[in-house]
Amino acid sequence: MSSTELRLQVLARHLQTDKAFSHNTLARQSCCVTDVSQLAGPLLQGQVAVITGSGQGLAAAAAELFALHGAKVVVTDIDADKAQQVAVRIRENGGEAHAICGDVTTDDFPERLATGTVKQFGRIDILLNSAGFHWGGMLHRLSKKRWDALLAVHCTAAFRMIQAVAPHMRDAAKKEMQSSDRASPRTIINVSSTVGLHGEVGQVNYSAAKAALIGLTKTVAKEWGPFNVRSNAIAYGWINTRLTQVGTALHLNNGLPDAHGTHFMDPHELHNHAEFLAHRPQIWHQDFYGC
Ligand SMILES: NC(=O)c1ccc[n+]([C@@H]2O[C@H](COP(=O)([O-])OP(=O)(O)OC[C@H]3O[C@@H](n4cnc5c(N)ncnc54)[C@H](O)[C@@H]3O)[C@@H](O)[C@H]2O)c1
């Protein structure tokens, strides 16, 4: 057995037995397992992925990795310029990508994104819900406007995206099963946070939204699992992106370690969690917690 196969087995065993991981243990193992340089690819050949918030940060890194593994990627972000730049970069590197830009919290965008993807690439196999931002405050004085904004972008938008892809994922799978008894593997990945698992000072709206996302993820796993649609949530810790820039700078200026006592991870160290979940059909409705 090769070392890569061994690592894959170890990670699969973790995913099958443990529901909760702390700190970055699993992150490191997963980084080893899915390091592109170690894996024979392409792992997502011919699959079509829609990745929200992929103009930058974690989702942009995931988009580039998915494309490297043969997926056709729809890059989507409220920031149209950044989304276009990611799509161009992927195409320049030999991948297939198309940008469809818009705000995931608006009424018509999820549907427009799903139909636009199918028009461009013919199907949807992977939905990665990652779009989001921080707008916190202490609970006792947090405005309802901030509460609503974060619930909308981190939770309601994911729910609406999943509903929008239902005809192309759940219903398409159901049709395949009627004609051949077998549906091809499809997957939903929602980006949660350790803050959703443990709470955090000044982040009541963010933590509530990220916790709700886990319930949403588990329900999709139960409702769509029988159609071979896996559903997973990734709960990241603190990663150095635009979202955390102010906090990271404060910590570093004060000589403090990151929340896990190690170092602030870079999106490229972690995007492979999503890629791992996208291509592992056999662990189809396990939860992936607490990196
Ligand atoms: N960075 C971290 O430490 C960390 C930790 C845990 C979870 N997360 C989660 O990971 C996800 C990605 O965060 P990131 O760190 O890469 O942040 P980021 O700010 O680098 O990227 C987020 C992207 O989402 C886009 N976006 C925001 N609102 C949108 C909307 N309404 N419609 C469409 N696009 C929108 C932004 O334009 C941006 O490009 C988020 O859901 C975040 O909550 C991040």
The ligand as a Gaussian input file, in Angstrom:
#p B3LYP/6-31G(d) Opt

LIG

0 1
 N      -10.958000      32.978000       7.158000
 C      -11.313000      32.289000       8.229000
 O      -10.611000      32.270000       9.237000
 C      -12.587000      31.501000       8.229000
 C      -12.817000      30.626000       9.293000
 C      -13.972000      29.862000       9.303000
 C      -14.890000      29.979000       8.282000
 N      -14.654000      30.865000       7.271000
 C      -15.665000      30.956000       6.237000
 O      -15.073000      30.683000       4.997000
 C      -15.818000      31.335000       3.970000
 C      -14.845000      32.062000       3.051000
 O      -14.226000      33.091000       3.833000
 P      -12.788000      33.688000       3.460000
 O      -12.011000      33.670000       4.714000
 O      -12.256000      33.068000       2.247000
 O      -13.208000      35.217000       3.235000
 P      -12.947000      36.221000       2.008000
 O      -13.446000      37.535000       2.499000
 O      -11.554000      36.129000       1.560000
 O      -13.903000      35.650000       0.854000
 C      -15.299000      35.725000       0.954000
 C      -15.853000      36.034000      -0.417000
 O      -17.297000      36.031000      -0.326000
 C      -17.774000      37.090000      -1.142000
 N      -19.106000      37.497000      -0.719000
 C      -19.456000      38.123000       0.435000
 N      -20.763000      38.370000       0.445000
 C      -21.265000      37.892000      -0.721000
 C      -22.553000      37.860000      -1.275000
 N      -23.613000      38.394000      -0.651000
 N      -22.729000      37.288000      -2.495000
 C      -21.671000      36.747000      -3.164000
 N      -20.409000      36.773000      -2.680000
 C      -20.211000      37.336000      -1.462000
 C      -16.758000      38.197000      -0.956000
 O      -16.818000      39.165000      -2.007000
 C      -15.451000      37.421000      -0.924000
 O      -14.868000      37.323000      -2.202000
 C      -16.827000      32.230000       4.674000
 O      -18.081000      31.595000       4.690000
 C      -16.266000      32.336000       6.074000
 O      -17.260000      32.607000       7.027000
 C      -13.516000      31.606000       7.198000

